[in-house]
Amino acid sequence: MSVELDKIKSNDIHYRTHVVRSEKEQLADFCSAMQNNTSLTELMVRQVGKEIQEISSLSAVIQKNQSLTKVSFEGVYIANAGAAVLASALFVNATLTDLDLGNCGLTLMSGLVPALKQNKKLVKLSLKSNAFANAGCDALAEALTYGGSTLTELNLSSCNITNINSLSSSLTTNANLRTLDLSQNEFGDEGGVALGVALRTNKCLRTLKIVSCGLTFTNKLETAGKNYITTFIDMLKANGTLLSLDLSANTLGNVGQKLAAAIKENQALNEVRMVGCSTGEKVIAEIDGYTKRNREQGSQQNSKITDSKILSSAPGASTAQSTTNKAAKATAATVVQLNNEMKIPTKQFLEPVIVDRARVTKIKNATSPN
């Protein structure tokens, strides 16, 4: 047994991350060592055999373990059957928050989606470079629409997706997703419009990556009765929660100037990337100026909030406030008592009128806080 496996078996609290790139016999040793481990938090699987039994063994470990928070199978061919087996662990596991199944040979999402609906802990999921195409995207949209979804970050880049209508529609109701990567999927301007419509109402997405997605927003498409660039521009003007937008490697050309004009009105975006969009350096510089303005304004607001918190939590702050409140109440009581004695309506008593200084002093002493 290797030194690493000895650490796992002995539950070494300093050994947090383990990489599996071994053969069948050593994989069995790893699964055995994990039976009583409560310290390992990150598991990176880089090599397993093609037999489904090996995936099942790892799935059993994930299902029972109560310390793992991140598991990565990126680049390991587990195919649909392997994903379905891993999904069974998601029904039970209560600690895993980050799962990477990128480039795992997945062509279907039917085995994974039910688990995503049930699981209440997973927040980060990468499915990049799997060819599940539109059907898989629609299935995932169903999971995002489901009220129990806890995902905040989803990577669907390079998945052969050409239609994102269902996915975009799910964004109008989903209240948790913060980061979405749809890069290198050729959904074109139709998909851009769908996103534009969805993000006019979505109030939670912070980062959107749509790099190399066939976007042009050209006027030619207006002949179908749809002004594609106007739809996206209206979204940029109206959305106040999106912070980062990556439009790189889309042939936008002259449309870049219209995007810049829209971003000028946006007060939230603090990062816009348009590398390789043929928009010209002047447009890029203009957009950078607007996002810099937003970053500076955001920093000033955060500074004010921080200062406010520091003042409210400073030693003696609550005591001083309490003393001030007591003094205000005492003064009010004094005024009311004087009014009653002098038979002056309270609403007409604008300033203290000292008739008998000794009497006022006596009343103040009686009502002042200890």
N, C-alpha and C positions, 0 to 999 in steps of 0.2 A: 504494500500500500504506500502511495506517495506521501510526501511531507504535507501537501495540501489536504489530502484526504484525512490524514491523521488530525489535522487542525479542525476539520469539519466534525470528525467523530468525537473529538474531545471537547467540542463546543467552544473553541477558542473565540473569545469575545472580540479579539482584534482582527480576526479573519472574516471580512465582510463580503468579498467578491470572489467568485469562483468561475473559471472558464472550463467548459467541457469540450474537449477536442480529442477524445480517446476512443478506443475500440470497445466492443461489446462487453468484454470481461471487466474492464475498468469502469464502464458505465454502471455495471451491477454493483461494484464496490462503492461508487459514489451514492447510489440510491440507498444502499445499506447504511453508509455513514450518515446520511441525512435524517435517519429515523428519529433521532432525539436532538437534532440541532435546532437551536433557537437564536443563533447569532448571524447566520448568513442572510444578507439582505439583497444581494444581486447575483443572478445566475446568467451567464452568457454561454449558450450552447452553440458551438461552432462545427461540431461534427457528430452525427449519429448515423446508424445504419438505416437501411431502407425498410427493415422489418417493423411493422406497426407495433410490435411488442415493446420495442425500445422506446418509442414515443409514449406508449402506455405507462411504462415504468416512470418516466419523467413526469408525466401527467399526475400520477399517483403521489409523487413527491410534492408537487405544487399544490395539489388538493389538500393534503394533510398539513403542510408546513404553515407556521404562523408567524414567520419572520421575513420571508421574501417579499420585497416590494417591487423589484424590477426583474423581468425575465426577457431575454432576447434570443430568438431563433433566426435572426437575420442571416440570409444566405444559405440556410439549411433547407434542403428539399424535403418537406414533410407532406406536401400535397393536401388535397381536400380531406382525405381520411385522417391524416395526422392532425389537421386543424380541428376536426370534429372531436377527436380524442382529447385534445387540449381544452376544448370548450367545456368538456365535462368537469374539468377542474375549476373553471370560472363560476360554475353553479354553486360551488362550495367554498372556495378560497375567500378569505375575508381580509387579506392584507395586501394583495397584489394591486399596485396602482399604475404600473408601466409595463406594457406588453408590446414587443417588437416582433412582428411576423413578416417583415419585409423580405421580398424576393424568396418566398418559400414554396413557389409552385402552386399557388391557390388559384382556382378558376371558378369557385363557387363560394358564396357566403352563407348558404342555407344552414350549414352546421354551426356557424359561429354566432349568427344574429340572435337566436333564442337566448344564448348565454349572456350576450351583451345587454339584453333587456332585463335579465334577472340580476346580474351582478351589480352591486351598489358601491364598489370600491374603485374600479378601474377608471382612471382619468386620462391616461395617455395611451393611444393605440396607433401603431404604424403598420400599414398594409401596403406600403409602396412596392412598386415593381412586381405586382401580381396581376395576371391578366384575367380578372373576373369581369371586366367590361361593364356594360350598362346594367345587366341583370344584377350583378353584385352590388353596384352602386345604389340601385333602387332598394335592395334588401337592407343596406346600411342606412339608407334614408328612413326606412321604417323604424329601425332601432333608435335613430336620433329623434324621431317624432314621438316615440314612446316616452311617456312622462317620467319613467324611472331612470333614464339614461344619465350617467354621471360623467361621461366623457367631456373633457375640456380641451383636448388636443387630438386631432385626427389627421394622419398623413395618408393621402390617397394618390400621391404622385405616381405617374407612369403606370397606370392601371388599365389602359386601353378604353377609357371612358369617353364617349362622344355625346352623351345626353345627360345633363345634370338637372333636368327639370324637377324631378322628385326630390333630389338632394337639396336644391335651392328652396323648394317649398317647405322642407323640414326646418329650414333656418328661420322661418317666420314664427314658429312656435317653440323651438328649442331655446332653453334659457341657460344652458351650461357651457356650450362649446365656445372656447376662446380663440383657438388657433386651428385654421383649416388650410391644408396644402393640397391643391389640385393641379399642380404643375405638370407639364408634359402630358396633358390629356387634350386631344384635339376636339373640344366641344365648340370652339369658334364663337362667333358673335351671338348666336342664339343662346348659348350658355352664359355669355357675358350679360345679356339682357335679363336672363332668369336670376342671376346673382344680384343685378342692379335692383330688380323689383323686391327681392327678398330682404336686402340690406337697407331698404328704406324703412322697414319696420323692426328689423332685428336690433336688439339693444345689448347684446352680450359679446359678439365676435370682436376680437381685438386685432388679430393678425390674419391676413388673407394673402396666400401665395398662388398666383395664377400665371406662372412663368411658362412661356412657350405653349400657349393653348389655342393658337390660331386666331387671336383677336385682331381685328382691324378697325371695327366701328366705322367702316366707310359708308359714304352716302349712297352707294349703289344699292344697299340693302333696304333703303327707304321705299323702293318701288313696291315692296310687299306690304306697304302700309305701316311699317314699323321704323321709327327713328331710333336706331340702336344707340348711337352716341348720346342722344338726349336722355335716354333712360338711365344710362350709367352716370352721366353728369348730374342728373337730378338726385341720384343716390348720394354722390359725393357731397353735394350741397346740404342734403338733409341729414345724413348719418353723423351722429356726434359721438360715437363710441369706438369706431374703427381707428386704430392707432398706427398700424403698419400695413402697407399695400405694396406687393411686388408684381409689377406688370412686365418685367424684363422679357426680352426675346419674343415680343409680339410686334408685328409690323404696323405701328400706329401712325407713323408719318406726320402729316399735318394735323391729325386729330390731337396730337400732343398739346397744341396751343389751347384747344378747348378744355382739355383736362386740366391744364394749368390754371385757367380762369375759374374752373369749378373748385379746385383745391385752394385757391385764394380765399374763397368764402368759407371753407371748412376750418373749424377751430380746433379739431381734435387730432388729425393726422400729423404724426411727428416723424414719419419715415415713409417715403415713396421711392421705390426703385424702378427705373425704366432703362436699364442697360440693354443696348442693342435693339432699340425700338425705332430707330431712324427719325427721331424727333428733333434732333439738333441740340447743340450744347447750350444755346440760349434758353430753350424751354426747360432743360434739365436744371440750369442755374436758377431760373425763376421758381421752379417747384421747390428746389432746395431751400430757397429763401423763405418760402411760406411755411415749410415744415420746421425750419429753424425757429421762426417766429412762434409757432405752436409749442415747440419744446421749451422755449424760454418762458412763455406764459404759464405753461404747466409747472415749470420749476418754481416760479414765483408763487403760484397757488399752493404748491406743496410746502414751500417754506413758511407761508403764513399759517397753514394748518399745523405744521410742526411746532412753530413758535407758540401757537395757541395751546397745544397739548403740553408743552414744556411749562408754560405759565400756570396752567391748571393743575399740573402735577408737582409744582415746586413746593419744597418744605414750607409749611405754614400757610400755603395758599388757601386750603380749605378752612383752616382756623380763622384766617383773616376774613374770608367771605362770610363765615358763620358769625363772626363778631360784628361785621357790617350789617348783616341781616338783623341781628338782635338789636343793634343800635337803632336801626330804622324802625323796627317794631316799637321800641321804647319811646321814640320820638312821636310816633303816631298815637300811641296811648296817651302821652302827655297832652298832645293837642286836643284829643277827644275829651279828656277830663277837664281841661281848661274851658273848652267850648260849653260843656255841660254846666259848669259852675257859672259861667258868664251868660248862659242862655243864648249862645250864638250858634246858628246852624253850621254844621261842619263844612258844608259846601261853600259857605260865605267866609270862612275863616282862612284867609289867604296867607297871613303872616302872624307869627307869635306876637301877641300884645301883652307886655309885661305890666300887670296892674299891681301885683304884690310880689316882689322879688323873693321874699322869704317863702311865700306860698308855692311859687313855681319851683323853687329849689326843693322843697319838701316833696312835691309831687314827683319830680324827676328822680329823687333818691328812692322813692317807693317803687318806681316802675323800671329803673335801670337794671340790666342783666347782671347776674353775679359774675 
